[in-house]
Amino acid sequence: MGHPTEQEIVGELRAAGCVFAEDEARVLMETPPDARGALLARRVAGEPLEHVVGWVEFAGARLHVAPGVFVPRRRTEALVRVALPHAEGAVVLEMCCGVGAVAHAIADRTRPRDVIAVDIDPAATDCARRNLPHADVVTGDLFEPLPTALQGTVDVLVANAPYVPTGAVGTMPREARDHEPVVALDGGPDGLDIARRIVEQAPSWLSPGGILAIETSAGQAPSLAALMTAQGLAAEIVVDDDVDGLVVVGLLVGAAVHPENKPTAATVEPGTPARPTVGTDTEASTP
Ligand SMILES: C[S@@+](CC[C@H](N)C(=O)[O-])C[C@H]1O[C@@H](n2cnc3c(N)ncnc32)[C@H](O)[C@@H]1O
């Protein structure tokens, strides 16, 4: 199909089983007419729409995402909401950054002193460099590529690390299994392999009063909170029903999250009425 109309695109997408055919057709209509037929064919063959068009919308911004790189999910906006009250003037480190969506949303809304982003996948850091032109984006295994001078200075450490248990990766939607790298999904036997390493090392990188915030699933949250507690962090489970997200937050010092620092829905999307809850509720999203 050379120059398909919007109606023709909707029809093709519906036939291919796309649930949001009308929305996706509108996005494809933004692409150059000459390319549209080929892009539609890729989408119909099962490639994620974000890879096909080269961008993903996250927290109100369009970010570059290349084929083969993890596509940020809306629930990860919960990490942004948790981090924002701590980010003004802060040193912000996004670990396992992917395209750098969380760091971008934080830097878009506050004035952090420094933003650093790390990922092991060079394709991901290529995207992150485009999305975070003012940040230090480095490729490597967790803290390994970071300068030791950064130790003790990180005020906000955020991570959406891989957390799908190895045995559950095969049950993920085809789009993820076929088009996102396993290194972005597989969190080891209990899903906590990468998070465990982050928690173990975090205290030596955090500043006094700094926070560590890690996205996880309802089932893993109590274990992750216990890991943080074992490292001397004051841990809390933050459930964000608004975006179906769940974050475990650890404070380096013994204070609990102050009420004024609890995340508010309005910090990410002005006008959104619901407010995330802070507590031990474990009824939230799964990977
Ligand atoms: C679930 S994806 C999330 C990406 C990004 N945080 C987001 O929410 O869009 C996990 C990311 O962790 C990265 N990753 C996996 N193991 C890593 C490691 N040992 N060190 C650094 N990054 C790692 C993957 O390459 C992938 O980009």
The ligand as an ORCA input file, in Angstrom:
! r2SCAN-3c Opt
* xyz 0 1
  C      12.843     -2.267     32.090
  S      14.035     -1.404     31.136
  C      13.690      0.241     31.706
  C      14.332      1.334     30.949
  C      13.962      2.721     31.481
  N      14.329      2.847     32.864
  C      12.486      2.970     31.300
  O      11.718      2.864     32.258
  O      12.080      3.255     30.166
  C      15.519     -1.837     31.985
  C      16.798     -1.211     31.440
  O      17.871     -1.677     32.284
  C      19.023     -1.855     31.486
  N      19.933     -2.757     32.210
  C      19.796     -4.088     32.426
  N      20.836     -4.551     33.150
  C      21.637     -3.486     33.402
  C      22.886     -3.341     34.102
  N      23.491     -4.385     34.699
  N      23.446     -2.110     34.173
  C      22.836     -1.048     33.557
  N      21.664     -1.127     32.874
  C      21.075     -2.340     32.802
  C      18.479     -2.398     30.183
  O      19.386     -2.240     29.119
  C      17.177     -1.584     30.033
  O      17.393     -0.428     29.255
*
